Amino acid sequence: YSINVAELFLTAIYIVVLLTWTLVNTTDLEGHKFDISYWSGRAGDIAAIQMPLIIALGMRNNIIAFITGISFEKLNYLHRMCACTVCVLLWLHAGGKV
């Protein structure tokens, strides 16, 4: 198995975007900034939002491959990358609930 620079760059960008989306503008309804329970809740929400994408990328004949013409092998890499990123988000979610 080998990974090329484009896949590495795509993975890094995807992780940075999701973590930025998780940690940016984190004030709760009472106006408290940097509340760890709010961060953990948001990480869980973003992880849940990614589930339909993971399921869609995991199928051999999916709508994304039909629209873009990208092969299943390349989409399978995206499926694994999204699943690993969701795993990181779920660890953040669980860590904040302790």
Steps between C-alpha positions, in 0.01 A plus 500: 500500500634842413367848552573786264547866583154601374330251733712618793420864422127424467499314832678784680263762357194292595620453857589870538162611363301274732706586809475871418125463457489326837705752697413835338253738667445282803280693734203330658154651537593674825802668336771290667803472274713190457270262682631144460153346518386724215804395293430136565135537403592676180758232416228236541262696278757539224589130524133410461467730198784312326327159525293527177819592310682197643212270407475647148873463439504142629277359226644370174236655276414832657368836389834674555679263260217541248514881510877547510623195309761429768583133545393296802862457611551876537163542671587215735800702616270796569268266691784384726628857546155625604457208739836569667416868536164411654684273742714797611189716541331229706805475726473878554130458570556221753797674661297810571224305673729365775 
